[in-house]
Amino acid sequence: MAGAESILQYYFNLLSASIMHPSTVNAIFESSRESGKAWLTAVKEQCDGNQLNEDADTWSIFVRIACVVCSRCESVWRSIKSRIFSKFTPKRFREMPISSLVHMLTLFISFAYTTEICEVSEKTIALIMSVFESSDKDRHEILLHAVHCLILLHRERELDDTRIANSLISMMDKLTEADASGLYAESYLYLAEKGIEVVSLGRFLPHMTSVDIGHILETSAHANRTPGCLWNVAVEKLLTSDFRHSIVFLSAQLRSRCEHSPLLASQGMSAISNTLLSEKSPSTDVALKFLVEFFHSFDSETFFPVESMLPLWFCIAMTHIESDGELRLMSWKSYVKNLQLAQQMTTTAITSGYNK
């Protein structure tokens, strides 16, 4: 493999000589701007394919050959690794054009995928962290997408990504609310999947689009812990046309709260009931959809304090009567898995009536 190492070193020096000059945009560059997932998919295709694309540029050819050789020869990898990471210092990383930045990060991600994921990821994250704060919005996008790639790689292989996640949080905190809320939301999804709370979320939520908030609610629905600001936004969105993600999120979170603290679950249900029964609510249709989803989310072993639900339940029972005089509520029997909950509600309702 001595000949292969010499060839790799020659081409790497050749490419490095022009790294500070803009290069032609290729397909991987476009993927890097799209998302971390798209970028990682492009890297895998480049590394795993039987042959290179006809339009592959010099960097793509070098990355492919380097990954094949280094994954098969430890001595070549050790030699190339030390030269690559010593040659590209934070200063050069900060000054190179975005096209070159994508080339270098693609090389690092490819090595993490094919050769040595832990050490390459650690060195790559260190480089990214060193230049992040002094970078502009466009570079932030590339740098964070590279971090997303590394998180995805770790999770695919069921490796601990705690250190990368902590680095991601540190970088997210350095973003500005006005012009980077979308990038923040995209990054937050990787943390929400693991139920990781981020204190700065409250700063960015007011600046996010409904689509971004919907994605966060969907991803966070079954997390054991979610920030209070996210719960408040979900309750507020019950009064908008984009209420579906809120219904799913709040129903799932009520179940989680009930398992850990029935009092907290009762307080949460009271807040939802007050919102859905307020004058701001255009109709009781959303309340009906919420209760149907709420019943869906419970099983026979979950006990819920129903007193906080009664005002909402009575309102739906009185306002959704079918033409034949039967309550539409009766059709919920096909939805209700927790019959004990339904019996408990009936008993509580009767008792409340007798006590008045």
KAJO-V947912 format. One record per helix or strand. SS is the DSSP state (~ for helix, > for strand). FROM is the first residue (numbers start at 1). TO is the last residue. If there is no record, write none. Layout:
BEGIN
SS,FROM,TO + SS,FROM,TO
END
This chain:
BEGIN
~,2,16 + ~,27,34 + ~,36,48 + ~,58,72 + ~,74,87 + ~,90,95 + ~,98,114 + ~,117,132 + ~,137,156 + ~,162,172 + ~,177,192 + ~,201,205 + ~,210,220 + ~,228,239 + ~,244,260 + ~,262,276 + ~,285,296 + ~,306,319 + >,321,321 + >,327,327 + ~,328,334 + ~,339,355
END
